[in-house]
Every structure is written in C-alpha cells, then in structure tokens.
Amino acid sequence: MRADRVEISWDAAQAKWLVRIENGEEVIRRHCLLPKDVDELRLRSVVEKTVQDEGYEPDPAQISIRR
C-alpha cells in the first residue's frame, strides 16, 4: 500500500528532521538524526527507508522536502 503523502521537513524545536507519512486520516511522524545541511539524495533515502519500516511502499515521486 502507498501513502497518500510523504514529507520531510526540519523541526527547529527538536533540531531533527521530521518525516510525515499521511494516509487518509492517519498521520505517522518519525524523527531522524541527520544534520540540517544534509544533501537531498541522503534525505530521500532515509525517507524511503522510514516509509518501508512503517509498512508502506515508497514512491520517490511522492516525497516532498521542505527545508
């Protein structure tokens, strides 16, 4: 199953990246410990792994990165 929306953004309050996986009404939030200035390729690979860990099929085209 694929998530409706997948987004990663910098959470300034936690000083960590926040992955949001949305599927219908359900929203899963997971933090990851990467530096703020990490490259986009690394961010995408971490998001794909997180999505898989939560039981969804990753779709690289659906990943939104907010810096």
Rosetta silent file (secondary structure, phi, psi, omega in degrees, C-alpha in Angstrom):
SEQUENCE: MRADRVEISWDAAQAKWLVRIENGEEVIRRHCLLPKDVDELRLRSVVEKTVQDEGYEPDPAQISIRR
SCORE:     score description
SCORE:     0.000 S_00000001
   1 L     0.000  142.761  178.926    0.000    0.000    0.000 S_00000001
   2 L  -104.424  145.437  176.903    1.226    3.514   -0.779 S_00000001
   3 L   -75.409  152.982  178.229    0.834    6.534    1.465 S_00000001
   4 L   -69.590  -37.192 -177.007   -1.202    9.494    0.221 S_00000001
   5 E  -152.323  139.700  177.300    1.545   11.967    1.074 S_00000001
   6 E  -132.556  128.838 -176.843    5.113   11.793    2.373 S_00000001
   7 E  -139.799  145.185  171.966    7.015   14.856    3.544 S_00000001
   8 E  -126.026  135.728 -179.642   10.265   15.571    5.346 S_00000001
   9 E  -146.822  159.538  179.645   10.954   18.918    6.985 S_00000001
  10 E   -81.267  124.247  177.812   13.342   20.412    9.513 S_00000001
  11 E   -96.838   99.309 -175.767   11.833   20.547   13.010 S_00000001
  12 L   -63.968  -34.273 -179.442   13.594   23.530   14.592 S_00000001
  13 L   -64.631  -36.671 -178.774   12.160   22.834   18.058 S_00000001
  14 L   -96.564  -14.019 -174.978   13.667   19.326   18.120 S_00000001
  15 L    56.303   44.233  179.067   16.682   20.142   15.893 S_00000001
  16 E  -144.751  161.803  172.847   15.914   16.993   13.876 S_00000001
  17 E   -79.908  140.469  179.958   14.344   16.083   10.555 S_00000001
  18 E  -116.038  121.784  176.184   10.671   15.104   10.773 S_00000001
  19 E   -98.187  125.985  177.028    9.171   12.563    8.376 S_00000001
  20 E  -114.483  124.413  177.729    5.370   12.779    7.996 S_00000001
  21 E  -115.473  117.136 -178.459    3.540    9.904    6.350 S_00000001
  22 E  -112.039  132.202  175.616   -0.121   10.616    5.633 S_00000001
  23 E  -143.105  101.317 -175.366   -2.645    8.008    4.593 S_00000001
  24 L    65.252 -127.622  179.346   -6.245    9.151    4.828 S_00000001
  25 L   -81.977  -16.847 -176.358   -6.853   10.340    8.393 S_00000001
  26 E   -80.910  132.703  175.885   -3.751    8.597    9.727 S_00000001
  27 E  -129.173  123.182  178.227   -0.550   10.628   10.158 S_00000001
  28 E  -108.497  130.349  178.840    2.679    8.977   11.254 S_00000001
  29 E  -118.433  130.835  177.949    5.532   11.195   12.452 S_00000001
  30 E  -136.663  132.423  175.542    9.102    9.972   12.817 S_00000001
  31 E   -91.420  151.195  174.855   12.218   11.993   13.643 S_00000001
  32 E  -136.385  146.338 -175.033   15.632   11.164   12.196 S_00000001
  33 L   -94.040   80.628  174.966   19.079   12.261   13.304 S_00000001
  34 L  -122.284  151.155  177.096   20.648   13.808   10.233 S_00000001
  35 L   -64.449  153.218 -177.504   22.484   17.128   10.084 S_00000001
  36 L   -60.715  -33.337 -175.907   20.441   20.108    8.933 S_00000001
  37 L   -94.638   23.402 -179.667   22.621   20.631    5.848 S_00000001
  38 L   -64.093  150.574 -178.669   22.397   17.028    4.587 S_00000001
  39 L   -75.910  160.128 -175.395   22.086   16.573    0.815 S_00000001
  40 H   -62.576  -37.681 -179.822   18.769   15.781   -0.879 S_00000001
  41 H   -59.960  -44.828  179.132   19.826   12.304   -2.007 S_00000001
  42 H   -65.727  -40.940  177.596   20.522   11.215    1.578 S_00000001
  43 H   -59.214  -46.297 -179.289   17.218   12.719    2.777 S_00000001
  44 H   -61.871  -40.333 -179.505   15.282   10.802    0.129 S_00000001
  45 H   -66.784  -37.847  177.703   16.947    7.505    1.018 S_00000001
  46 H   -66.940  -40.754  178.626   16.143    7.983    4.725 S_00000001
  47 H   -63.560  -44.825  179.205   12.525    8.841    3.914 S_00000001
  48 H   -59.666  -42.481  179.112   12.168    5.765    1.690 S_00000001
  49 H   -64.422  -43.085  179.536   13.565    3.541    4.469 S_00000001
  50 H   -62.842  -42.981  178.907   11.231    5.113    7.052 S_00000001
  51 H   -61.575  -44.435  177.682    8.208    4.622    4.775 S_00000001
  52 H   -61.770  -43.472  179.799    9.156    0.954    4.283 S_00000001
  53 H   -60.032  -28.655  179.909    9.634    0.484    8.039 S_00000001
  54 L   -88.117    0.736  174.669    6.073    1.738    8.565 S_00000001
  55 L    93.704   14.207  179.443    4.698   -0.832    6.099 S_00000001
  56 L  -109.733  159.403  174.898    4.163    1.352    3.049 S_00000001
  57 L   -85.125  124.250  178.747    5.626    1.184   -0.453 S_00000001
  58 L   -73.878  139.251  175.455    7.962    4.114   -1.040 S_00000001
  59 L  -126.409  101.793 -176.695    7.300    6.241   -4.126 S_00000001
  60 H   -53.580  -29.454 -179.988   10.218    8.642   -4.728 S_00000001
  61 H   -70.325  -21.422 -177.304    7.987   10.894   -6.832 S_00000001
  62 H   -89.803   -7.452 -175.103    5.676   11.459   -3.837 S_00000001
  63 E   -80.415  124.401  177.944    8.394   12.659   -1.431 S_00000001
  64 E  -108.817  129.680  179.956    8.230   16.351   -0.596 S_00000001
  65 E  -112.220  122.820  177.415   11.271   18.012    1.006 S_00000001
  66 E  -116.228  117.038 -179.508   10.790   21.254    2.952 S_00000001
  67 L   -95.507    0.000    0.000   13.979   22.948    4.158 S_00000001
